[in-house]
Amino acid sequence: MARTPQTLFEKVWQRHEVCAESPATPAVLYVDLHLVHEVTSPQAFALLRERQLRVRRPDRTLATMDHSTPTTTAQLFGGAPIAIDAAARQVRELEENCARFGVELLGLRHAQRGIVHVIGPELGLTQPGKTIVCGDSHTSTHGALGALAFGIGTTEVAHVLATQCLLQRKPRTLAVSLTGSLARGVTAKDLILAIIGRLGVSGGTGHVIEYRGDTIATLDMDARMTLCNMSIEAGARAGMIAPDETTFAYLAGRPRAPVGEAWERALTLWRGLPTDPGARFDREVAVDAAAVEPMITYGTNPGMAIPIGAHIPRRPGDPVFARALEYMGLCAGEPIKDQPVNVVFIGSCTNARLSDLRTAAALLRGRHIAPGLTMLVVPGSQQVKRAAEAEGLDRVFLEAGAEWRESGCSMCLGMNGDVVGRGQYAISTSNRNFEGRQGAGARTLLASPLTAAASALRGRVTDPRELC
Amino acid sequence: MEPFRTLTSRTVVLPAANIDTDQIIPARFLTTTTRAGLGERLFADWRYDEQGAPRARFVLNQPAAAGCQILVAGPNFGCGSSREHAAWALSDYGFRAVISTEIADIFRNNALKNGLLPILVKEPTARWLIAHPGASLGIDLAACSLTLPDGSTVSFPLEPFARHCLLEGLDELGFLLAHAAEIDAFERRA
């Protein structure tokens, strides 16, 4: 009898079922890789101490620090103390927990430290077919390599530390089928903002998304990670892309990727992962990627996005919409283009990989940002930082008038003191424009690194196609 | 965990859609390394002004909100960040149930692990609840039913295992640990 065609997700799920789900109990799902950071782990380690449990598989656990860590070189390497006491305590606590439980830590001054979702792929730890979890909703990023990766809460972090497993009900599947190549000046960030606009901010709830279609082959790994990263912004816990030659070329030679015979065995396994012809998804949505324009958000959730040349929509009689615009200080029916901005942030697990920095630098080279504007460039990892410096990108940013920082989450969520001031407008390459996300009262406009760089030059929202 | 069987309480209503976990507990309060005390910071930027004084117009600062253990919210409550601090803050403040037409996946999981009951209702019930803040409701978890002030009941869905754990006051970690033999066998196969 022929095997029932399966989706990529179903294949990965099935291979990790320790116990299948029943009506009375969820599946016990095995976790191949558990990434840990300083903000969502202290209470999990405390639970282990309380229950006198050990970490079951330290070899499948990797910790780093990114959320509350400083990005100034003085605080990281210059001997200055971490400015926020509570953040310093969190950093110390992770160091102590990792030492006590035998977990490998890429700590504050480690050359491979970085945003947890940047370093997993960069080290070659993120691999097709793996199950990967982390106490962070943007764990969906790792799905770009064909892994099933999703964010969990701190209690679940404790579950995985203690048992390497999670109790999970099988999610539904959603195919987002993409056709055509992205137009000039359009990036994966614009594409995902368009997709979220289409699905809505809860359209993916209860689902795992698979991004597929002929567009995928045209996207490099960094772009695929940007796409999967924001799946959670449509409510989906995970986004996946079938591994292909681009994936394998990206992984080959990375420090923790398999080598020799193990690599050959892995390749055989990975080539069998893509969704079988005829496999069924619970839902399917088609998006014409070629028609996507540079996108920008105008409201207080990532679904409130429009093409950069469009006018802010009108929704009379919708109090939530009215409140969002009031918070943003923007008017329905007005263009978003030429809106003055105070801050430009290039960073975050969405858009701080080397290609993102290259894209922004290409536009800024030999130019200067608008007077009075603050621009922060925060590489996704220390390795990205060094690679960018080797190409002279740091000089480009510094000569353009931007600040060049050490890696971390930084202004994406403002936990470490890198914040946007009350009432100020920030164009940000990050993933969330929620009220207060980048600082109390801050107004965030989400956009691509290209749009962020173009807008930095003019000090107002600018269509990058006018400059590149 | 304390068992959750029944609850009778008045409601507090936050009608907005897409209330994200950054609103429930802003990131700057996540530098804590314990679970305690987050209730003080619940909805901090809506609840307090720039000087830290309570905003009189915010619903939790009104006398009628005192003692309410049920929060009624607009659709897609708890979207965004996976921070369990959101569930801890709601729970520490005194909420024991959240009612909405849609509740985000990670928040729902986190709530269930902290004895905070996520209740999904259909649109007409949600509309009624939003229009009647302070309504006194009864929740019977064993029956998965919600009793409205007029005595009528509506049922709500809940994953059976999560319901079992709440009713018995069990935590899932014990259940997972009891599967050590199966996990060992899986690791040997893999």
Interface residues (C-beta under 8 A of the other chain):
Chain A: V18 C19 P23 A24 T25 P26 V28 Y30 V39 T40 P42 Q43 A46 L47 R51 L53 R56 H67 S68 I84 A86 A87 R89 Q90 E93 G135 D136 S137 G151 I152 G153 T154 T155 E156 A158 H159 A162 T163 Q164 C165 L166 L167 R169 V201 S202 T205 G206 I232 G235 R237 N301 P319 V320 R323 L413 G414 M415 R422 R432 F434 E435 G436 R437 A440 G441
Chain B: P15 A16 A17 N18 D20 D22 Q23 P26 A27 R28 L30 T31 T32 T33 T34 R35 D45 E50 G74 P75 N76 C79 G80 S81 S82 R83 E84 A87 E102 A104 D105 I106 N109 N110 K113 N114 E159 P160 F161 H164 D171 E172 L173 F175 L176 L177 H179 A180 E182 I183 F186 E187 A190
